[in-house]
Amino acid sequence: MVDRRRLRAGDSYTPEWRGAALAKQRAAQYRFDQSREPFRTEQSPGTGGFGSGLNTQIMRNKNASYEKTRAESYRPETLKYKDLKQYI
């Protein structure tokens, strides 16, 4: 299949001259591939890079646990764990 977007303005595509059109399209694709930047995952500061997901999750869980403990410390003693059955 010929991608007509890769042909030059003066080129026309007809099925009889398919070979020449394919050659031009392949050459254009090759030139494009040679000139573009290769895909890569950026590892600049602040993006986290590789392997930070687990540490981030551990830190998030520790913060959640701390916040839960802190919130429970403000509750009255009667509502913490003693005599819960009478309030249910």
Salt bridges, closest charged atoms under 4 A:
ASP3 OD1 - ARG5 NE 2.98
ASP11 OD1 - LYS24 NZ 3.05
ASP33 OD1 - ARG36 NE 3.76
GLU37 OE1 - ARG40 NH2 3.42
GLU67 OE1 - ARG70 NH2 2.92
GLU77 OE2 - LYS80 NZ 3.75
